[in-house]
Amino acid sequence: YNAGWFQVLLDPDFIDNKYIYISYAAENDDRASTTKVVRGRLNGSSLSELETLLVAAPYSHGPFHYGGGMIFGPDGKLYITIGERNLFEHNNPVLPLAQDFSDKRGKVFRINPDGSIPEDNPDFGPQAVKGLYAIGIRATQGLAVDSNTDEIWFSDHGTIQGDELNILESGANYGWPHRTSGKYRSEGYNPPIDSNLVFTDPIHSWDQTVAPTGLTFYEGSDFPQWKGNLIVPGLSKGSHWRINIEDQKVIGVEELFINDRVRLRKAVVSPKGKLYLLTDEENGKLIRIKNG
């Protein structure tokens, strides 16, 4: 589950404006917490002009399912994921949190870099929280841009299996908790469903638990056969997957390093095209993957 810092993201114009964006679990006086996103200017080793861009109130107890994924899209907008914050489905109200337009939990947000709301965001109605872009997620951490299509792909944690890969679409409802390829933790959970709802199916889901984290598209040169593939690290049993994609379809799936497993938090390709993995352990490591 793990509360703490989720992501540090550079502004697309970082060289000129020095802005960095941080998502983390923020606590209140009652020791309850929620996902918070701030930005500031990096001066040496300190931040100045710190601004709060998003607070996913209400605060609640329990160190799980914050989301906290962030990415700048090709449109220059900042996309942020907020988890549902429920470990067990029965803790939802009658209208599940991820399906409630007036609640920030279980959603994807799209904002301008200064925290203002883009005029071309989808309209979810007068009761919707500001900046809402898509709904019906559970615990999304990983987002990545496919440079060939400019599409944003994202992963989502299922419960018992049910981990997913999706393509982010304006106004989409990804179904949680009404639709899942996995099983619920709360036996017998069966919330009423509005017959007018339209759900967007995942592009891919796993039969086993992956617990996908920060993913990336591979655009390096060390592994030419991986060009354009999606690299998906995971927490469960040290999952590490290579996904071959063609025309928005998964045409090949390979699990890597099955004899050397470690929990993984993130995969990233450096500006020089090198693939790195960040482990999740007491003495965490930054690992470079080499060919040969």
C-alpha positions in Angstrom: 0.0 0.0 0.0 2.6 2.6 1.2 2.0 6.2 1.9 4.7 8.8 1.2 6.0 10.5 -1.9 4.6 9.1 -5.1 6.2 11.1 -7.9 8.5 14.0 -8.8 7.8 15.3 -12.3 9.7 18.0 -14.3 7.8 20.7 -16.1 8.1 20.3 -19.9 9.8 23.8 -19.8 11.9 23.0 -16.8 15.2 24.3 -18.3 13.6 27.8 -18.5 11.1 27.8 -15.5 12.6 25.3 -13.0 9.2 24.0 -12.0 8.9 20.5 -10.5 5.6 18.8 -9.5 5.3 16.5 -6.5 2.5 14.1 -5.5 2.4 12.7 -2.0 0.3 11.5 0.9 -0.5 14.6 3.0 -1.7 14.3 6.6 -4.1 16.5 8.6 -4.2 17.1 12.3 -6.3 13.9 12.8 -3.6 11.8 11.2 -5.9 11.1 8.2 -4.4 11.5 4.8 -5.1 12.1 1.1 -3.3 12.6 -2.2 -1.9 16.1 -2.6 -0.1 17.7 -5.6 2.2 20.8 -5.3 4.6 22.6 -7.6 7.6 24.8 -6.9 10.7 26.2 -8.5 13.9 24.2 -7.9 16.8 26.5 -6.8 19.8 24.4 -6.0 18.5 21.9 -3.4 15.5 23.8 -2.3 12.0 24.7 -3.5 10.6 28.2 -3.7 7.2 29.6 -4.7 5.5 26.4 -3.5 1.9 26.2 -4.7 -0.8 23.6 -4.0 -2.5 22.4 -7.3 -4.8 19.6 -6.0 -5.9 18.2 -2.7 -8.1 15.1 -3.1 -10.2 15.7 0.0 -11.8 14.3 2.1 -9.0 13.0 4.2 -9.4 9.4 5.4 -7.5 6.8 7.4 -5.6 3.9 5.9 -2.3 3.9 3.9 -3.6 2.6 0.6 -4.8 3.4 -2.9 -3.8 7.0 -3.2 -3.0 6.9 -6.9 -0.6 9.8 -7.3 0.4 9.1 -10.8 1.3 12.2 -12.9 2.2 12.9 -16.5 2.3 15.8 -18.9 0.4 15.0 -22.1 1.5 16.0 -25.6 -1.1 18.8 -25.1 1.0 20.3 -22.3 -1.7 19.6 -19.7 -0.9 17.8 -16.4 -2.8 14.5 -15.8 -3.2 13.3 -12.2 -4.6 10.0 -10.9 -6.4 9.8 -7.6 -7.1 6.4 -6.1 -10.4 5.3 -4.6 -8.9 4.9 -1.1 -10.9 1.8 -0.2 -9.3 -1.5 0.5 -12.6 -3.3 0.7 -15.5 -2.6 -1.7 -18.2 -2.7 0.9 -16.8 0.5 2.5 -18.3 2.4 -0.5 -21.5 4.3 -0.1 -24.5 3.3 -2.3 -23.1 5.4 -5.1 -19.5 4.2 -5.2 -16.8 6.8 -4.7 -15.2 6.2 -8.1 -18.6 6.7 -9.8 -19.5 9.9 -7.9 -18.8 13.0 -10.0 -18.8 15.1 -6.8 -16.1 13.1 -5.2 -12.4 13.4 -6.1 -11.5 9.8 -5.4 -11.2 7.1 -8.1 -10.7 9.7 -10.8 -8.3 11.1 -13.4 -7.8 14.9 -13.4 -6.5 17.2 -16.2 -5.3 20.6 -15.2 -3.1 23.4 -16.6 0.4 23.5 -15.1 -0.6 26.4 -12.9 -3.6 24.5 -11.5 -6.3 26.2 -13.5 -8.8 24.1 -15.4 -8.6 23.7 -19.2 -11.6 25.0 -21.1 -11.8 21.9 -23.2 -12.1 19.4 -20.3 -15.2 17.1 -20.5 -18.4 18.3 -18.9 -19.6 16.0 -16.1 -22.3 18.3 -15.0 -22.7 21.1 -12.4 -22.0 18.8 -9.4 -18.7 17.5 -10.7 -15.4 18.4 -9.0 -13.2 20.8 -11.0 -10.7 19.3 -13.4 -12.4 16.0 -13.8 -11.3 14.1 -16.9 -12.2 10.4 -16.5 -13.8 8.3 -13.7 -14.1 4.7 -12.5 -10.5 3.8 -11.5 -9.3 2.1 -8.4 -5.6 2.7 -7.8 -3.8 4.0 -10.9 -0.1 4.8 -10.4 1.4 4.4 -13.9 0.9 6.6 -16.9 2.9 6.7 -20.1 2.7 8.5 -23.5 2.9 6.4 -26.7 5.1 8.7 -28.8 3.8 7.1 -32.0 0.2 8.0 -31.4 0.3 10.6 -28.6 -2.1 8.4 -26.6 -1.7 8.2 -22.8 -1.8 4.6 -21.5 -2.4 3.9 -17.8 -2.4 0.9 -15.5 -4.9 0.2 -12.7 -4.7 -2.1 -9.7 -7.4 -4.7 -9.5 -8.3 -6.6 -6.3 -7.9 -10.3 -6.6 -6.4 -10.3 -10.2 -8.1 -7.7 -12.4 -5.0 -5.5 -13.0 -5.5 -3.5 -16.2 -4.0 -1.5 -19.0 -6.2 1.3 -20.4 -6.0 4.1 -22.9 -7.0 7.4 -21.4 -10.0 9.0 -23.1 -11.8 12.3 -22.3 -15.0 11.7 -20.3 -14.5 7.9 -20.1 -15.8 5.7 -17.3 -13.4 2.8 -16.7 -16.0 0.9 -14.7 -14.7 0.4 -11.2 -16.2 -1.0 -9.1 -19.1 -2.0 -11.4 -16.8 -3.7 -13.9 -13.6 -5.7 -13.2 -11.9 -8.7 -14.7 -10.9 -9.8 -11.1 -12.8 -10.6 -7.9 -13.9 -8.4 -5.1 -12.4 -8.5 -1.6 -15.9 -8.0 -0.1 -17.8 -11.2 -0.8 -21.3 -10.6 -2.2 -20.6 -6.9 -3.1 -23.2 -6.0 -5.7 -23.9 -2.2 -5.9 -26.8 -1.0 -8.0 -25.8 0.2 -11.5 -27.4 3.1 -13.4 -28.6 1.6 -16.7 -27.5 4.7 -18.6 -23.8 4.2 -17.7 -21.4 3.4 -20.6 -18.1 1.7 -19.6 -14.8 1.7 -21.4 -13.2 -1.8 -21.4 -9.4 -2.2 -20.6 -7.1 -2.9 -23.5 -5.5 -5.7 -21.5 -5.9 -7.4 -18.1 -3.9 -10.1 -16.4 -5.1 -13.5 -15.1 -2.6 -13.2 -12.2 -1.9 -10.4 -9.8 0.7 -7.9 -11.1 0.0 -4.7 -9.0 1.3 -2.5 -11.8 3.2 0.6 -10.9 5.0 3.3 -12.9 5.2 2.2 -16.6 7.1 3.5 -19.6 7.3 3.0 -23.3 10.7 1.8 -24.4 12.5 4.0 -26.9 16.1 3.1 -26.2 18.7 1.4 -28.3 20.1 -1.3 -26.0 17.2 -3.6 -26.9 16.2 -2.9 -30.5 13.5 -5.6 -30.5 11.7 -3.8 -27.6 11.3 -0.6 -29.6 7.9 0.9 -28.8 7.0 -1.8 -26.3 5.4 -0.9 -23.0 7.4 -1.8 -19.9 5.2 -2.6 -16.9 6.8 -3.1 -13.4 4.8 -4.4 -10.6 4.8 -5.1 -6.8 3.4 -8.6 -6.8 6.1 -11.2 -6.6 8.4 -8.7 -8.4 6.5 -8.6 -11.7 8.2 -7.1 -14.7 6.4 -7.2 -18.1 7.1 -6.3 -21.7 4.0 -5.6 -23.7 4.0 -5.5 -27.5 1.3 -3.2 -28.8 0.0 -2.7 -32.3 -3.0 -0.6 -33.4 -4.2 -0.2 -29.8 -4.1 -3.9 -29.2 -1.8 -6.1 -27.2 -0.2 -8.7 -29.5 2.4 -10.0 -27.2 3.1 -10.3 -23.5 6.4 -11.4 -21.9 7.3 -11.6 -18.2 10.9 -10.7 -17.6 13.5 -11.7 -14.9 11.3 -14.5 -13.5 14.3 -16.0 -11.6 15.4 -12.7 -10.1 12.2 -11.1 -8.6 12.0 -7.9 -6.6 9.1 -5.5 -6.0 9.3 -2.7 -8.5 8.0 0.9 -8.2 8.9 2.4 -11.5 10.4 1.9 -14.9 11.9 4.9 -16.8 13.9 5.4 -20.0 16.6 8.1 -19.5 17.2 10.9 -22.0 20.2 8.8 -23.2 17.8 5.9 -23.9 18.9 3.7 -20.9 16.2 1.6 -19.1 16.2 1.9 -15.3 14.0 0.2 -12.6 13.3 1.5 -9.1 12.9 -1.3 -6.5 10.6 -1.3 -3.5 12.4 -2.7 -0.6 14.0 -1.5 2.7 17.3 -0.7 0.9 15.8 0.3 -2.5 17.9 0.2 -5.6 18.0 2.0 -8.9 18.9 -0.7 -11.5 20.0 -0.2 -15.0 19.0 -3.0 -17.4 21.7 -3.9 -19.9 21.8 -6.1 -22.9 24.3 -8.8 -22.3 
